[in-house]
Amino acid sequence: MSSSENGTGTTPPRWEIEFDADGGETDGEQVERLADAARAEDVRHLVVLAHATHNDADTSADVDARLHAQFTDVTADDGVGFVSVRWPCMTFTPEPHLTDATEAALNRVFPGREDLVADLRSLLDERPRQFSAVDDVGMALRRLVEAPLHSQVNAYATDMGDELLPQSDPAMLFDSASHVCEGFARALEQAREETARAEQRPERIEPPRTGSEAPTVSKSGTLTESETAGPRPADAPTDWLARPDPLTPSARPFGSAESQRVLDRMWDGAHQLLCQATSYAMRRRAGLIGDVGLAPALGRLAEALPDTRIHLVGHGAGARLVAFAARGAKSGAAGPVASVTLLQAALSHFAFAPHLPQQMRGGGALAGVAECVAGPVVCGYSHHDLELGLLFPLAARMIGESPSLVGADRLWGALGYDGAQGIDGCPTLTLADALTEDALPRSGYVSVDTSETVRSGAPPQGAHHDVFHRDLARLVLAAGRIRT
């Protein structure tokens, strides 16, 4: 555990807590030292922040500092302290190629697989003029992210099911690599077009109806979807994504000029396949670390600091980490955390649903988490997040799953793109409304549309990383009932 002490009296104290890829603490005494330091600073609210941008130590420190800076002068409570969660993870830059820094980050998060990473970079840099080379990328990626059959991390592969769901793998790694890369190439084109548009489609709210007014099917989906409580997901960012099977094969015109254009597009998609396969591995790892690493650490902190309220905040894959930590804390003797705030969460929008609309049985992997939290579970989302709106649905499909009557955006949509779905009584607020006094519920789930604030970013990620805003810090404080 390292710390950044408060020297002026205006910047809240902050510390770090670190976990390895298996959820183990890199320092067995860091929690105890953190508790001692927080007690010495008279911390009454401990805000635990997790994100995924840990490409290297300098990048981690920079993102941590930028996140913490949003809270400076926002809170009037001088009893607030911050903890940054460090874990083996990385994110990609918008550039459509691998840099030395990105290769080094891949080697850090996949130790022992440096040869595979080097082979992947060589293929993506050289772009051989053969379709079989694209298949080589798919094979190398399967080897890069594979986990032993009985590894504990496999239990965290998906959010779309509870204990009823058997172990599975993402279809993007086992379908034809060429066809998958074509699908990602199309998504990249749509991301560029979407970014160029001046206006985004507004969210469409379709409250459930009963009796004679109830439709036999929803306007876009199945009967069970129309009966699901809560707001309907937003329209897909592209009509193409809403098709039942967005990754269908296309013809390969071998030996023609057209085949060369197809290959160029396919190599663009292959780079994105690397990004999404890595993101899948990071999300899987986040669930494990949250459940078996951070959750027990929070329990020990709560026992050592009985008068301190603990608040969890996560961004992207970090949101998945803290959500699983909240789930893991439910069996601890120390009781639940005080609040959870998820920003652009790389989670299924059905993760918290008690019942999945496309199944007769089973709920989301995080169903019931609100019962483990003393305050609200706040789900911030933005329709300008193209990483979650366009790419996440293509990457989230597992082997054996097929959207027969609904598009990929409905079945595999992301929480950070259109909020929590399938939850009875889950309100949806704008960010401005959520920041008014006592607007947030004191418990349960609430979706907060942050699109007016979280809106800037280059394709293909869009606004996924546009979370450095004072109003988002105020949202965290409002969720935790911390004075501003």
PyMOL commands that set and color helices and strands:
alter all, ss='L'
color gray80, all
select helices_A, chain A and resi 30-40+57-69+100-109+114-126+131-145+152-156+171-173+177-196+211-213+223-226+257-304+317-331+369-372+386-396+408-411+415-418+431-434+462-465+470-479
alter helices_A, ss='H'
color red, helices_A
select strands_A, chain A and resi 3-4+14-18+45-50+80-86+309-315+339-343+376-381+428-430+444-449
alter strands_A, ss='S'
color yellow, strands_A
deselect
rebuild
show_as cartoon
